[in-house]
Amino acid sequence: MFNSAIIDVAIGMILSFLAVSLAASAITEAISSILKWRENDLEKGFKALLNFDPAKHPLALELYNHALISPLTSGTAKTFETMEHKPAYINSEQFAVAFL
């Protein structure tokens, strides 16, 4: 292409590494989505952030039931285990508005 073997090899290596990294990222995202790693980690972090104790402080569950935090749920879950769709990501601005 450029009449230089070094540039052709460099371009080929760059494209090869990009293709492999894209495939690895897609596989990792598929596995984490199937096993619900992000949802579970977010729930653990959420409970730790708010010192979750369902008997004393239902704030974590109330926030998780908020429409800005979990827009796909009905907002009537009594426990974290009974929630239908747990979010895998919470926007910081939406969390702040729901918290207030």
C-alpha positions as CSV (number, residue, x, y, z in Angstrom):
1,M,0.0,0.0,0.0
2,F,2.7,2.5,1.0
3,N,5.5,0.6,-0.6
4,S,7.0,0.1,2.9
5,A,7.0,-3.3,4.6
6,I,7.3,-1.8,8.0
7,I,4.3,0.4,7.7
8,D,2.2,-2.4,6.2
9,V,3.2,-4.7,9.1
10,A,2.4,-2.0,11.7
11,I,-1.0,-1.3,10.2
12,G,-1.7,-5.0,10.0
13,M,-0.7,-5.5,13.7
14,I,-2.8,-2.5,14.8
15,L,-5.9,-3.8,13.0
16,S,-5.3,-7.3,14.4
17,F,-5.0,-6.1,17.9
18,L,-8.1,-3.9,17.5
19,A,-10.1,-6.9,16.3
20,V,-8.9,-9.1,19.1
21,S,-9.6,-6.5,21.8
22,L,-13.1,-5.8,20.3
23,A,-13.9,-9.6,20.4
24,A,-12.5,-9.9,24.0
25,S,-14.6,-6.9,25.1
26,A,-17.8,-8.3,23.5
27,I,-17.2,-11.7,25.1
28,T,-16.6,-10.2,28.5
29,E,-19.7,-8.0,28.3
30,A,-21.8,-11.0,27.2
31,I,-20.6,-13.2,30.1
32,S,-21.1,-10.4,32.7
33,S,-24.5,-9.8,31.3
34,I,-25.5,-13.4,31.4
35,L,-24.2,-13.9,35.0
36,K,-25.5,-10.5,36.1
37,W,-22.2,-9.5,37.7
38,R,-22.8,-5.7,37.3
39,E,-26.3,-5.9,38.8
40,N,-25.0,-7.9,41.8
41,D,-22.0,-5.6,42.3
42,L,-24.1,-2.5,42.1
43,E,-26.5,-3.9,44.6
44,K,-23.7,-4.8,47.1
45,G,-22.2,-1.3,46.7
46,F,-25.6,0.3,47.1
47,K,-26.2,-1.6,50.3
48,A,-22.7,-0.8,51.6
49,L,-23.0,2.9,50.7
50,L,-26.3,3.2,52.6
51,N,-25.5,0.9,55.5
52,F,-28.4,-1.4,54.5
53,D,-30.4,-2.9,57.3
54,P,-33.9,-3.7,56.2
55,A,-35.4,-3.6,59.7
56,K,-33.9,-0.3,60.7
57,H,-33.1,1.6,57.5
58,P,-35.3,0.8,54.5
59,L,-33.7,3.7,52.6
60,A,-31.7,1.5,50.2
61,L,-34.8,-0.4,49.1
62,E,-36.9,2.8,48.8
63,L,-34.2,4.3,46.6
64,Y,-33.9,1.1,44.5
65,N,-37.7,1.2,44.0
66,H,-37.5,4.9,42.9
67,A,-38.5,5.4,39.2
68,L,-35.2,7.2,38.4
69,I,-33.1,4.4,39.8
70,S,-35.1,1.4,38.5
71,P,-37.3,2.6,35.6
72,L,-38.3,-1.0,34.5
73,T,-39.8,-2.0,37.8
74,S,-43.2,-1.2,39.3
75,G,-41.6,0.2,42.5
76,T,-43.4,-2.1,44.8
77,A,-40.7,-4.6,45.7
78,K,-40.6,-5.5,49.3
79,T,-37.0,-7.0,49.2
80,F,-34.1,-6.9,46.8
81,E,-34.6,-10.5,45.9
82,T,-38.2,-9.9,44.7
83,M,-37.2,-7.2,42.2
84,E,-37.9,-8.1,38.6
85,H,-35.3,-6.0,36.8
86,K,-32.3,-4.7,38.8
87,P,-30.4,-1.9,37.2
88,A,-26.8,-2.5,36.1
89,Y,-25.9,1.2,36.1
90,I,-27.2,4.2,38.0
91,N,-26.5,7.7,36.6
92,S,-25.0,9.9,39.4
93,E,-27.4,12.8,38.7
94,Q,-30.4,10.6,38.8
95,F,-29.1,9.0,42.1
96,A,-28.7,12.5,43.6
97,V,-32.2,13.5,42.6
98,A,-33.8,10.3,43.9
99,F,-31.8,10.6,47.1
100,L,-33.1,14.1,47.7
